[in-house]
Amino acid sequence: MIYREVENPKCVFCVFATPLTGTEDMLCKKCGVVSENHVCKKFKYDVRKRKIHPKIRIETNRFHAEDFEI
């Protein structure tokens, strides 16, 4: 993802944007105050702004074969 085009560009992931506290708006150095879904021609992806959520692990040891019988 770092070396290819971003699938869903948004100001939330842009180098030039910073979030405004208390709102869902962003302060862009190029466009001023914009919504977090706004995209302009100056968009530049910042890898560090993406929040990666860990996968949820299922506890398979709790289940038995009888749990899946009809």
PyMOL Python script that loads the backbone (N, CA, C, O; Angstrom):
from pymol import cmd

cmd.read_pdbstr("""\
ATOM      1  N   MET A   1       0.816  -1.188   0.000  1.00  0.00           N
ATOM      2  CA  MET A   1       0.000   0.000   0.000  1.00  0.00           C
ATOM      3  C   MET A   1       0.861   1.253   0.000  1.00  0.00           C
ATOM      4  O   MET A   1       0.417   2.310  -0.450  1.00  0.00           O
ATOM      5  N   ILE A   2       2.044   1.150   0.482  1.00  0.00           N
ATOM      6  CA  ILE A   2       2.903   2.321   0.550  1.00  0.00           C
ATOM      7  C   ILE A   2       3.330   2.766  -0.844  1.00  0.00           C
ATOM      8  O   ILE A   2       3.420   3.965  -1.109  1.00  0.00           O
ATOM      9  N   TYR A   3       3.591   1.828  -1.726  1.00  0.00           N
ATOM     10  CA  TYR A   3       4.156   2.149  -3.031  1.00  0.00           C
ATOM     11  C   TYR A   3       3.121   2.216  -4.156  1.00  0.00           C
ATOM     12  O   TYR A   3       3.497   2.420  -5.310  1.00  0.00           O
ATOM     13  N   ARG A   4       1.862   2.057  -3.864  1.00  0.00           N
ATOM     14  CA  ARG A   4       0.830   2.157  -4.896  1.00  0.00           C
ATOM     15  C   ARG A   4      -0.163   3.247  -4.512  1.00  0.00           C
ATOM     16  O   ARG A   4      -0.095   3.809  -3.420  1.00  0.00           O
ATOM     17  N   GLU A   5      -1.075   3.533  -5.415  1.00  0.00           N
ATOM     18  CA  GLU A   5      -2.086   4.556  -5.166  1.00  0.00           C
ATOM     19  C   GLU A   5      -2.990   4.144  -4.004  1.00  0.00           C
ATOM     20  O   GLU A   5      -3.258   2.958  -3.811  1.00  0.00           O
ATOM     21  N   VAL A   6      -3.447   5.102  -3.252  1.00  0.00           N
ATOM     22  CA  VAL A   6      -4.348   4.855  -2.130  1.00  0.00           C
ATOM     23  C   VAL A   6      -5.734   4.557  -2.692  1.00  0.00           C
ATOM     24  O   VAL A   6      -6.230   5.293  -3.545  1.00  0.00           O
ATOM     25  N   GLU A   7      -6.371   3.468  -2.211  1.00  0.00           N
ATOM     26  CA  GLU A   7      -7.684   3.094  -2.720  1.00  0.00           C
ATOM     27  C   GLU A   7      -8.763   4.099  -2.350  1.00  0.00           C
ATOM     28  O   GLU A   7      -9.669   4.361  -3.141  1.00  0.00           O
ATOM     29  N   ASN A   8      -8.671   4.660  -1.152  1.00  0.00           N
ATOM     30  CA  ASN A   8      -9.713   5.552  -0.668  1.00  0.00           C
ATOM     31  C   ASN A   8      -9.063   6.812  -0.084  1.00  0.00           C
ATOM     32  O   ASN A   8      -8.944   6.934   1.135  1.00  0.00           O
ATOM     33  N   PRO A   9      -8.641   7.752  -0.944  1.00  0.00           N
ATOM     34  CA  PRO A   9      -7.975   8.948  -0.413  1.00  0.00           C
ATOM     35  C   PRO A   9      -8.944   9.840   0.351  1.00  0.00           C
ATOM     36  O   PRO A   9     -10.045  10.116  -0.124  1.00  0.00           O
ATOM     37  N   LYS A  10      -8.539  10.285   1.523  1.00  0.00           N
ATOM     38  CA  LYS A  10      -9.303  11.201   2.362  1.00  0.00           C
ATOM     39  C   LYS A  10      -8.327  12.137   3.044  1.00  0.00           C
ATOM     40  O   LYS A  10      -7.149  11.811   3.190  1.00  0.00           O
ATOM     41  N   CYS A  11      -8.802  13.289   3.459  1.00  0.00           N
ATOM     42  CA  CYS A  11      -7.939  14.236   4.174  1.00  0.00           C
ATOM     43  C   CYS A  11      -7.447  13.675   5.501  1.00  0.00           C
ATOM     44  O   CYS A  11      -6.431  14.134   6.024  1.00  0.00           O
ATOM     45  N   VAL A  12      -8.138  12.708   6.045  1.00  0.00           N
ATOM     46  CA  VAL A  12      -7.726  12.098   7.304  1.00  0.00           C
ATOM     47  C   VAL A  12      -6.337  11.473   7.156  1.00  0.00           C
ATOM     48  O   VAL A  12      -5.575  11.436   8.122  1.00  0.00           O
ATOM     49  N   PHE A  13      -5.998  10.985   5.966  1.00  0.00           N
ATOM     50  CA  PHE A  13      -4.732  10.311   5.724  1.00  0.00           C
ATOM     51  C   PHE A  13      -3.720  11.186   4.998  1.00  0.00           C
ATOM     52  O   PHE A  13      -2.698  10.676   4.538  1.00  0.00           O
ATOM     53  N   CYS A  14      -3.968  12.472   4.883  1.00  0.00           N
ATOM     54  CA  CYS A  14      -3.101  13.373   4.129  1.00  0.00           C
ATOM     55  C   CYS A  14      -2.012  13.978   5.016  1.00  0.00           C
ATOM     56  O   CYS A  14      -2.219  14.203   6.208  1.00  0.00           O
ATOM     57  N   VAL A  15      -0.864  14.233   4.419  1.00  0.00           N
ATOM     58  CA  VAL A  15       0.261  14.838   5.119  1.00  0.00           C
ATOM     59  C   VAL A  15      -0.056  16.272   5.539  1.00  0.00           C
ATOM     60  O   VAL A  15       0.404  16.722   6.589  1.00  0.00           O
ATOM     61  N   PHE A  16      -0.820  16.980   4.749  1.00  0.00           N
ATOM     62  CA  PHE A  16      -1.074  18.399   4.970  1.00  0.00           C
ATOM     63  C   PHE A  16      -2.216  18.680   5.945  1.00  0.00           C
ATOM     64  O   PHE A  16      -2.426  19.835   6.316  1.00  0.00           O
ATOM     65  N   ALA A  17      -2.957  17.659   6.369  1.00  0.00           N
ATOM     66  CA  ALA A  17      -4.138  17.867   7.211  1.00  0.00           C
ATOM     67  C   ALA A  17      -3.872  17.492   8.664  1.00  0.00           C
ATOM     68  O   ALA A  17      -3.157  16.534   8.958  1.00  0.00           O
ATOM     69  N   THR A  18      -4.467  18.274   9.567  1.00  0.00           N
ATOM     70  CA  THR A  18      -4.443  17.961  10.994  1.00  0.00           C
ATOM     71  C   THR A  18      -5.868  18.052  11.522  1.00  0.00           C
ATOM     72  O   THR A  18      -6.618  18.938  11.111  1.00  0.00           O
ATOM     73  N   PRO A  19      -6.259  17.151  12.427  1.00  0.00           N
ATOM     74  CA  PRO A  19      -7.642  17.172  12.926  1.00  0.00           C
ATOM     75  C   PRO A  19      -7.897  18.356  13.852  1.00  0.00           C
ATOM     76  O   PRO A  19      -7.022  18.775  14.609  1.00  0.00           O
ATOM     77  N   LEU A  20      -9.115  18.883  13.774  1.00  0.00           N
ATOM     78  CA  LEU A  20      -9.555  19.942  14.682  1.00  0.00           C
ATOM     79  C   LEU A  20     -10.265  19.277  15.860  1.00  0.00           C
ATOM     80  O   LEU A  20     -11.177  18.475  15.658  1.00  0.00           O
ATOM     81  N   THR A  21      -9.865  19.597  17.062  1.00  0.00           N
ATOM     82  CA  THR A  21     -10.458  18.967  18.241  1.00  0.00           C
ATOM     83  C   THR A  21     -11.916  19.392  18.405  1.00  0.00           C
ATOM     84  O   THR A  21     -12.270  20.552  18.194  1.00  0.00           O
ATOM     85  N   GLY A  22     -12.737  18.439  18.780  1.00  0.00           N
ATOM     86  CA  GLY A  22     -14.144  18.717  19.035  1.00  0.00           C
ATOM     87  C   GLY A  22     -15.027  18.638  17.801  1.00  0.00           C
ATOM     88  O   GLY A  22     -16.249  18.713  17.923  1.00  0.00           O
ATOM     89  N   THR A  23     -14.448  18.490  16.620  1.00  0.00           N
ATOM     90  CA  THR A  23     -15.232  18.380  15.385  1.00  0.00           C
ATOM     91  C   THR A  23     -14.698  17.237  14.551  1.00  0.00           C
ATOM     92  O   THR A  23     -13.688  16.622  14.895  1.00  0.00           O
ATOM     93  N   GLU A  24     -15.380  16.953  13.451  1.00  0.00           N
ATOM     94  CA  GLU A  24     -14.902  15.943  12.513  1.00  0.00           C
ATOM     95  C   GLU A  24     -14.219  16.601  11.319  1.00  0.00           C
ATOM     96  O   GLU A  24     -14.015  15.955  10.291  1.00  0.00           O
ATOM     97  N   ASP A  25     -13.865  17.875  11.442  1.00  0.00           N
ATOM     98  CA  ASP A  25     -13.228  18.609  10.360  1.00  0.00           C
ATOM     99  C   ASP A  25     -11.714  18.529  10.474  1.00  0.00           C
ATOM    100  O   ASP A  25     -11.168  18.187  11.522  1.00  0.00           O
ATOM    101  N   MET A  26     -11.051  18.851   9.373  1.00  0.00           N
ATOM    102  CA  MET A  26      -9.597  18.846   9.311  1.00  0.00           C
ATOM    103  C   MET A  26      -9.118  20.234   8.912  1.00  0.00           C
ATOM    104  O   MET A  26      -9.809  20.945   8.182  1.00  0.00           O
ATOM    105  N   LEU A  27      -7.953  20.618   9.382  1.00  0.00           N
ATOM    106  CA  LEU A  27      -7.328  21.867   8.978  1.00  0.00           C
ATOM    107  C   LEU A  27      -6.238  21.528   7.975  1.00  0.00           C
ATOM    108  O   LEU A  27      -5.196  20.981   8.335  1.00  0.00           O
ATOM    109  N   CYS A  28      -6.487  21.856   6.719  1.00  0.00           N
ATOM    110  CA  CYS A  28      -5.565  21.551   5.634  1.00  0.00           C
ATOM    111  C   CYS A  28      -4.659  22.757   5.389  1.00  0.00           C
ATOM    112  O   CYS A  28      -5.131  23.893   5.371  1.00  0.00           O
ATOM    113  N   LYS A  29      -3.369  22.516   5.202  1.00  0.00           N
ATOM    114  CA  LYS A  29      -2.426  23.600   4.933  1.00  0.00           C
ATOM    115  C   LYS A  29      -2.654  24.210   3.555  1.00  0.00           C
ATOM    116  O   LYS A  29      -2.252  25.347   3.305  1.00  0.00           O
ATOM    117  N   LYS A  30      -3.294  23.465   2.664  1.00  0.00           N
ATOM    118  CA  LYS A  30      -3.520  23.926   1.292  1.00  0.00           C
ATOM    119  C   LYS A  30      -4.915  24.513   1.074  1.00  0.00           C
ATOM    120  O   LYS A  30      -5.067  25.491   0.342  1.00  0.00           O
ATOM    121  N   CYS A  31      -5.955  23.911   1.715  1.00  0.00           N
ATOM    122  CA  CYS A  31      -7.350  24.301   1.447  1.00  0.00           C
ATOM    123  C   CYS A  31      -8.060  24.949   2.628  1.00  0.00           C
ATOM    124  O   CYS A  31      -9.173  25.447   2.460  1.00  0.00           O
ATOM    125  N   GLY A  32      -7.470  24.964   3.796  1.00  0.00           N
ATOM    126  CA  GLY A  32      -8.139  25.522   4.970  1.00  0.00           C
ATOM    127  C   GLY A  32      -8.943  24.470   5.698  1.00  0.00           C
ATOM    128  O   GLY A  32      -8.538  23.308   5.741  1.00  0.00           O
ATOM    129  N   VAL A  33     -10.075  24.846   6.273  1.00  0.00           N
ATOM    130  CA  VAL A  33     -10.920  23.919   7.027  1.00  0.00           C
ATOM    131  C   VAL A  33     -11.785  23.135   6.049  1.00  0.00           C
ATOM    132  O   VAL A  33     -12.539  23.711   5.265  1.00  0.00           O
ATOM    133  N   VAL A  34     -11.663  21.800   6.108  1.00  0.00           N
ATOM    134  CA  VAL A  34     -12.421  20.909   5.219  1.00  0.00           C
ATOM    135  C   VAL A  34     -12.925  19.722   6.035  1.00  0.00           C
ATOM    136  O   VAL A  34     -12.485  19.507   7.164  1.00  0.00           O
ATOM    137  N   SER A  35     -13.852  18.952   5.458  1.00  0.00           N
ATOM    138  CA  SER A  35     -14.329  17.747   6.138  1.00  0.00           C
ATOM    139  C   SER A  35     -13.267  16.662   6.019  1.00  0.00           C
ATOM    140  O   SER A  35     -12.361  16.755   5.192  1.00  0.00           O
ATOM    141  N   GLU A  36     -13.385  15.639   6.846  1.00  0.00           N
ATOM    142  CA  GLU A  36     -12.376  14.583   6.835  1.00  0.00           C
ATOM    143  C   GLU A  36     -12.432  13.727   5.576  1.00  0.00           C
ATOM    144  O   GLU A  36     -11.469  13.018   5.284  1.00  0.00           O
ATOM    145  N   ASN A  37     -13.528  13.770   4.821  1.00  0.00           N
ATOM    146  CA  ASN A  37     -13.662  13.005   3.582  1.00  0.00           C
ATOM    147  C   ASN A  37     -13.247  13.799   2.348  1.00  0.00           C
ATOM    148  O   ASN A  37     -13.264  13.265   1.239  1.00  0.00           O
ATOM    149  N   HIS A  38     -12.882  15.042   2.521  1.00  0.00           N
ATOM    150  CA  HIS A  38     -12.497  15.907   1.408  1.00  0.00           C
ATOM    151  C   HIS A  38     -11.179  15.430   0.787  1.00  0.00           C
ATOM    152  O   HIS A  38     -10.290  14.950   1.491  1.00  0.00           O
ATOM    153  N   VAL A  39     -11.064  15.568  -0.534  1.00  0.00           N
ATOM    154  CA  VAL A  39      -9.827  15.240  -1.231  1.00  0.00           C
ATOM    155  C   VAL A  39      -9.531  16.347  -2.225  1.00  0.00           C
ATOM    156  O   VAL A  39     -10.416  16.766  -2.971  1.00  0.00           O
ATOM    157  N   CYS A  40      -8.291  16.825  -2.244  1.00  0.00           N
ATOM    158  CA  CYS A  40      -7.905  17.856  -3.214  1.00  0.00           C
ATOM    159  C   CYS A  40      -6.766  17.333  -4.090  1.00  0.00           C
ATOM    160  O   CYS A  40      -6.305  16.206  -3.909  1.00  0.00           O
ATOM    161  N   LYS A  41      -6.322  18.144  -5.026  1.00  0.00           N
ATOM    162  CA  LYS A  41      -5.250  17.750  -5.938  1.00  0.00           C
ATOM    163  C   LYS A  41      -3.911  17.605  -5.224  1.00  0.00           C
ATOM    164  O   LYS A  41      -3.031  16.905  -5.726  1.00  0.00           O
ATOM    165  N   LYS A  42      -3.732  18.233  -4.090  1.00  0.00           N
ATOM    166  CA  LYS A  42      -2.468  18.214  -3.353  1.00  0.00           C
ATOM    167  C   LYS A  42      -2.359  17.028  -2.390  1.00  0.00           C
ATOM    168  O   LYS A  42      -1.417  16.965  -1.600  1.00  0.00           O
ATOM    169  N   PHE A  43      -3.311  16.087  -2.446  1.00  0.00           N
ATOM    170  CA  PHE A  43      -3.329  14.952  -1.518  1.00  0.00           C
ATOM    171  C   PHE A  43      -2.014  14.179  -1.582  1.00  0.00           C
ATOM    172  O   PHE A  43      -1.531  13.828  -2.658  1.00  0.00           O
ATOM    173  N   LYS A  44      -1.452  13.925  -0.405  1.00  0.00           N
ATOM    174  CA  LYS A  44      -0.241  13.123  -0.281  1.00  0.00           C
ATOM    175  C   LYS A  44      -0.429  12.199   0.909  1.00  0.00           C
ATOM    176  O   LYS A  44      -0.647  12.656   2.031  1.00  0.00           O
ATOM    177  N   TYR A  45      -0.344  10.898   0.662  1.00  0.00           N
ATOM    178  CA  TYR A  45      -0.639   9.888   1.679  1.00  0.00           C
ATOM    179  C   TYR A  45       0.435   9.859   2.763  1.00  0.00           C
ATOM    180  O   TYR A  45       1.631   9.899   2.474  1.00  0.00           O
ATOM    181  N   ASP A  46      -0.016   9.788   4.019  1.00  0.00           N
ATOM    182  CA  ASP A  46       0.873   9.660   5.171  1.00  0.00           C
ATOM    183  C   ASP A  46       0.589   8.316   5.847  1.00  0.00           C
ATOM    184  O   ASP A  46      -0.491   8.115   6.403  1.00  0.00           O
ATOM    185  N   VAL A  47       1.534   7.419   5.798  1.00  0.00           N
ATOM    186  CA  VAL A  47       1.366   6.068   6.323  1.00  0.00           C
ATOM    187  C   VAL A  47       1.091   6.082   7.823  1.00  0.00           C
ATOM    188  O   VAL A  47       0.328   5.252   8.315  1.00  0.00           O
ATOM    189  N   ARG A  48       1.694   7.001   8.546  1.00  0.00           N
ATOM    190  CA  ARG A  48       1.584   7.028  10.008  1.00  0.00           C
ATOM    191  C   ARG A  48       0.199   7.431  10.499  1.00  0.00           C
ATOM    192  O   ARG A  48      -0.107   7.220  11.673  1.00  0.00           O
ATOM    193  N   LYS A  49      -0.646   8.001   9.651  1.00  0.00           N
ATOM    194  CA  LYS A  49      -1.980   8.426  10.085  1.00  0.00           C
ATOM    195  C   LYS A  49      -3.010   7.305  10.011  1.00  0.00           C
ATOM    196  O   LYS A  49      -4.100   7.445  10.565  1.00  0.00           O
ATOM    197  N   ARG A  50      -2.700   6.211   9.349  1.00  0.00           N
ATOM    198  CA  ARG A  50      -3.627   5.094   9.249  1.00  0.00           C
ATOM    199  C   ARG A  50      -3.575   4.297  10.538  1.00  0.00           C
ATOM    200  O   ARG A  50      -2.494   3.926  10.994  1.00  0.00           O
ATOM    201  N   LYS A  51      -4.728   4.028  11.129  1.00  0.00           N
ATOM    202  CA  LYS A  51      -4.807   3.229  12.350  1.00  0.00           C
ATOM    203  C   LYS A  51      -5.095   1.782  11.949  1.00  0.00           C
ATOM    204  O   LYS A  51      -6.096   1.494  11.293  1.00  0.00           O
ATOM    205  N   ILE A  52      -4.222   0.899  12.345  1.00  0.00           N
ATOM    206  CA  ILE A  52      -4.377  -0.508  12.013  1.00  0.00           C
ATOM    207  C   ILE A  52      -4.975  -1.215  13.218  1.00  0.00           C
ATOM    208  O   ILE A  52      -4.432  -1.158  14.321  1.00  0.00           O
ATOM    209  N   HIS A  53      -6.096  -1.878  12.994  1.00  0.00           N
ATOM    210  CA  HIS A  53      -6.777  -2.603  14.056  1.00  0.00           C
ATOM    211  C   HIS A  53      -6.362  -4.072  14.001  1.00  0.00           C
ATOM    212  O   HIS A  53      -6.405  -4.677  12.930  1.00  0.00           O
ATOM    213  N   PRO A  54      -5.963  -4.653  15.119  1.00  0.00           N
ATOM    214  CA  PRO A  54      -5.574  -6.070  15.112  1.00  0.00           C
ATOM    215  C   PRO A  54      -6.787  -6.958  14.866  1.00  0.00           C
ATOM    216  O   PRO A  54      -7.917  -6.618  15.216  1.00  0.00           O
ATOM    217  N   LYS A  55      -6.518  -8.101  14.255  1.00  0.00           N
ATOM    218  CA  LYS A  55      -7.594  -9.056  14.003  1.00  0.00           C
ATOM    219  C   LYS A  55      -8.072  -9.651  15.326  1.00  0.00           C
ATOM    220  O   LYS A  55      -7.279  -9.869  16.243  1.00  0.00           O
ATOM    221  N   ILE A  56      -9.357  -9.907  15.413  1.00  0.00           N
ATOM    222  CA  ILE A  56      -9.936 -10.501  16.608  1.00  0.00           C
ATOM    223  C   ILE A  56      -9.698 -12.007  16.560  1.00  0.00           C
ATOM    224  O   ILE A  56     -10.019 -12.669  15.573  1.00  0.00           O
ATOM    225  N   ARG A  57      -9.145 -12.520  17.612  1.00  0.00           N
ATOM    226  CA  ARG A  57      -8.869 -13.953  17.677  1.00  0.00           C
ATOM    227  C   ARG A  57     -10.052 -14.663  18.315  1.00  0.00           C
ATOM    228  O   ARG A  57     -10.566 -14.236  19.348  1.00  0.00           O
ATOM    229  N   ILE A  58     -10.472 -15.741  17.692  1.00  0.00           N
ATOM    230  CA  ILE A  58     -11.567 -16.552  18.214  1.00  0.00           C
ATOM    231  C   ILE A  58     -10.973 -17.677  19.050  1.00  0.00           C
ATOM    232  O   ILE A  58     -10.049 -18.372  18.627  1.00  0.00           O
ATOM    233  N   GLU A  59     -11.516 -17.836  20.226  1.00  0.00           N
ATOM    234  CA  GLU A  59     -11.046 -18.899  21.100  1.00  0.00           C
ATOM    235  C   GLU A  59     -11.681 -20.213  20.667  1.00  0.00           C
ATOM    236  O   GLU A  59     -12.800 -20.532  21.068  1.00  0.00           O
ATOM    237  N   THR A  60     -10.968 -20.968  19.853  1.00  0.00           N
ATOM    238  CA  THR A  60     -11.515 -22.208  19.308  1.00  0.00           C
ATOM    239  C   THR A  60     -11.517 -23.343  20.325  1.00  0.00           C
ATOM    240  O   THR A  60     -12.202 -24.345  20.119  1.00  0.00           O
ATOM    241  N   ASN A  61     -10.782 -23.213  21.396  1.00  0.00           N
ATOM    242  CA  ASN A  61     -10.751 -24.292  22.386  1.00  0.00           C
ATOM    243  C   ASN A  61     -12.045 -24.368  23.195  1.00  0.00           C
ATOM    244  O   ASN A  61     -12.266 -25.343  23.913  1.00  0.00           O
ATOM    245  N   ARG A  62     -12.902 -23.351  23.086  1.00  0.00           N
ATOM    246  CA  ARG A  62     -14.182 -23.373  23.802  1.00  0.00           C
ATOM    247  C   ARG A  62     -15.221 -24.229  23.096  1.00  0.00           C
ATOM    248  O   ARG A  62     -16.193 -24.653  23.721  1.00  0.00           O
ATOM    249  N   PHE A  63     -15.037 -24.490  21.811  1.00  0.00           N
ATOM    250  CA  PHE A  63     -16.036 -25.213  21.020  1.00  0.00           C
ATOM    251  C   PHE A  63     -15.699 -26.700  20.937  1.00  0.00           C
ATOM    252  O   PHE A  63     -14.538 -27.107  20.988  1.00  0.00           O
ATOM    253  N   HIS A  64     -16.758 -27.488  20.808  1.00  0.00           N
ATOM    254  CA  HIS A  64     -16.626 -28.937  20.651  1.00  0.00           C
ATOM    255  C   HIS A  64     -17.412 -29.347  19.430  1.00  0.00           C
ATOM    256  O   HIS A  64     -18.192 -28.556  18.900  1.00  0.00           O
ATOM    257  N   ALA A  65     -17.219 -30.575  18.972  1.00  0.00           N
ATOM    258  CA  ALA A  65     -17.920 -31.074  17.794  1.00  0.00           C
ATOM    259  C   ALA A  65     -19.442 -31.099  18.029  1.00  0.00           C
ATOM    260  O   ALA A  65     -20.215 -30.933  17.085  1.00  0.00           O
ATOM    261  N   GLU A  66     -19.865 -31.302  19.267  1.00  0.00           N
ATOM    262  CA  GLU A  66     -21.297 -31.338  19.573  1.00  0.00           C
ATOM    263  C   GLU A  66     -21.961 -29.974  19.381  1.00  0.00           C
ATOM    264  O   GLU A  66     -23.170 -29.916  19.157  1.00  0.00           O
ATOM    265  N   ASP A  67     -21.228 -28.910  19.459  1.00  0.00           N
ATOM    266  CA  ASP A  67     -21.787 -27.566  19.273  1.00  0.00           C
ATOM    267  C   ASP A  67     -22.253 -27.327  17.848  1.00  0.00           C
ATOM    268  O   ASP A  67     -23.083 -26.451  17.606  1.00  0.00           O
ATOM    269  N   PHE A  68     -21.721 -28.104  16.892  1.00  0.00           N
ATOM    270  CA  PHE A  68     -22.045 -27.880  15.491  1.00  0.00           C
ATOM    271  C   PHE A  68     -22.972 -28.934  14.915  1.00  0.00           C
ATOM    272  O   PHE A  68     -23.179 -28.973  13.702  1.00  0.00           O
ATOM    273  N   GLU A  69     -23.523 -29.775  15.744  1.00  0.00           N
ATOM    274  CA  GLU A  69     -24.476 -30.795  15.281  1.00  0.00           C
ATOM    275  C   GLU A  69     -25.892 -30.232  15.257  1.00  0.00           C
ATOM    276  O   GLU A  69     -26.265 -29.368  16.051  1.00  0.00           O
ATOM    277  N   ILE A  70     -26.656 -30.758  14.319  1.00  0.00           N
ATOM    278  CA  ILE A  70     -28.066 -30.325  14.216  1.00  0.00           C
ATOM    279  C   ILE A  70     -28.954 -31.338  14.902  1.00  0.00           C
ATOM    280  O   ILE A  70     -30.173 -31.169  14.933  1.00  0.00           O
TER     281      ILE A  70
END
""", "prot")
cmd.dss("prot")
cmd.show_as("cartoon", "prot")
cmd.util.cbc("prot")
cmd.orient("prot")
